[in-house]
Amino acid sequence: MEINFFAILTAALSSFVVGFIWYHPKVFGTIWMNETGMTDEKARQGNMLKIFGLTFVFAFILAFYMQVLTIHQLGVAGLVGGNIENAKPSYFAFMSDYGEAYRTFKHGVFHGLLSGLFISLPVIATNCLFEQKSFRYAAVTAGYWIVVMSIMGGIICAWK
């Protein structure tokens, strides 16, 4: 299997679309600002190039790894050491039969959702406990990442 950088790029950019909606004042933006003590003035003082540039880099890294979490065929490639040029004919026969199995948006969303619930949520909730952040902050932040990882998983898994 080859890395599909266009799918990864699209998945990474999807986090911006979700963020634009999620953190809009009429959705969860006002709650998030109240819970973090952020103001419009303080937000405008940030270095937007740095913030959005690094946000994209981190989203790209996450989308890149979503392949492993959503595409089962990568696990099969791992069984032959990752270098399919050295694989035996049985590998190619298996991939011929099952190479496109479970490569749907719905399946990717399912694995993205599980990843968000079982990776992002515990990490964010643990940080919130030690930082003494509110449940509302944890819910808004974890909810965002659960939705983002679900959409990323769908894009990554379905894109062939």
C-alpha positions in Angstrom: 0.0 0.0 0.0 1.2 3.5 -0.8 0.8 6.5 1.4 -1.9 8.8 0.0 -0.7 12.3 0.8 -3.7 13.9 -0.8 -6.0 12.0 1.6 -3.8 12.9 4.5 -3.8 16.6 3.5 -7.6 16.6 3.1 -8.1 14.9 6.5 -5.7 17.4 8.1 -7.6 20.3 6.5 -10.9 18.8 7.7 -9.8 19.7 11.3 -9.9 23.3 10.4 -13.5 23.1 9.0 -14.6 21.2 12.1 -12.8 23.8 14.3 -14.4 26.7 12.5 -17.9 25.2 13.2 -17.2 23.7 16.6 -15.6 26.8 18.1 -18.0 29.2 16.5 -19.7 31.4 19.2 -23.1 30.0 18.4 -21.9 26.4 18.9 -19.2 25.8 21.6 -17.0 28.8 21.1 -18.5 30.9 23.9 -18.4 28.0 26.3 -14.7 27.3 25.4 -13.8 31.0 25.8 -15.5 31.3 29.2 -13.9 28.1 30.4 -10.4 29.1 29.3 -10.7 32.8 30.2 -10.0 33.7 26.6 -11.2 37.0 25.3 -11.5 38.4 21.7 -8.7 40.9 22.5 -6.4 38.2 23.9 -7.1 35.9 20.9 -6.2 38.7 18.5 -2.8 39.1 20.2 -1.7 35.6 19.2 0.7 34.9 16.4 -1.9 33.5 13.9 0.8 32.3 11.4 2.4 30.3 14.2 -0.9 29.1 15.7 -2.5 27.9 12.4 0.8 26.7 10.9 1.6 24.5 13.8 -2.0 23.4 14.1 -1.8 22.2 10.5 1.5 20.4 11.2 -0.1 18.6 14.2 -3.3 17.8 12.2 -1.1 16.4 9.4 0.8 14.2 11.8 -2.5 12.9 13.3 -4.0 12.3 9.9 -0.9 10.4 8.8 -1.2 8.1 11.8 -4.9 7.6 11.3 -4.0 5.3 8.4 -2.7 2.8 10.9 -5.8 3.1 13.0 -8.3 2.8 10.1 -6.8 0.8 7.3 -6.5 -2.9 8.2 -4.4 -3.8 5.2 -1.5 -1.9 6.7 -1.4 -4.5 9.4 -1.2 -7.2 6.8 1.8 -5.4 5.2 3.4 -5.3 8.7 3.2 -9.1 8.8 5.7 -9.2 5.9 8.0 -6.7 7.5 6.5 -3.7 5.7 8.5 -4.3 2.5 6.0 -6.0 0.2 8.7 -6.5 -2.5 10.0 -9.4 -0.3 6.5 -10.8 0.4 5.6 -14.4 -0.6 2.8 -15.1 -3.2 0.4 -15.8 -0.4 0.5 -12.1 0.6 -0.4 -11.0 -2.9 -3.2 -13.6 -3.1 -4.6 -12.3 0.2 -4.4 -8.7 -0.9 -6.0 -9.6 -4.2 -9.0 -11.0 -2.3 -9.2 -8.5 0.6 -7.2 -5.5 -0.5 -10.2 -3.2 -0.5 -12.2 -4.8 2.3 -13.5 -2.4 4.9 -12.2 0.6 2.9 -15.3 2.8 3.4 -16.0 6.2 4.9 -18.3 4.6 7.4 -15.7 2.1 8.6 -13.1 4.8 8.9 -15.5 6.9 11.0 -16.1 4.0 13.3 -12.4 3.5 13.9 -11.8 7.3 14.2 -14.6 7.5 16.7 -13.1 4.6 18.8 -9.7 6.3 18.5 -11.2 9.6 19.8 -13.0 7.9 22.6 -10.1 5.7 23.7 -7.1 7.9 23.0 -8.1 11.6 22.9 -10.7 11.5 25.7 -8.6 9.8 28.4 -5.6 12.1 27.6 -7.6 15.3 27.7 -9.6 14.2 30.7 -6.4 13.3 32.6 -4.9 16.7 31.8 -8.1 18.4 32.9 -8.0 16.7 36.2 -4.5 17.8 37.0 -5.1 21.3 35.6 -8.4 21.5 37.5 -10.3 22.4 34.4 -14.1 22.1 34.3 -16.1 19.2 33.0 -17.5 21.6 30.3 -14.0 22.4 29.1 -13.1 18.7 28.9 -16.4 17.9 27.1 -15.9 20.7 24.5 -12.2 19.9 23.9 -12.6 16.1 23.8 -15.7 16.3 21.8 -13.9 18.3 19.1 -11.1 15.7 18.9 -13.6 12.8 18.8 -15.4 14.5 15.9 -12.2 15.4 14.1 -10.7 11.9 14.5 -14.0 10.4 13.2 -14.0 12.5 10.1 -10.3 12.0 9.5 -10.7 8.3 9.9 -13.5 8.3 7.3 -11.5 10.3 4.8 -8.4 8.3 5.2 -10.1 4.9 5.1 -12.3 5.7 2.1 -9.8 7.4 -0.1 -8.2 4.9 -2.5 
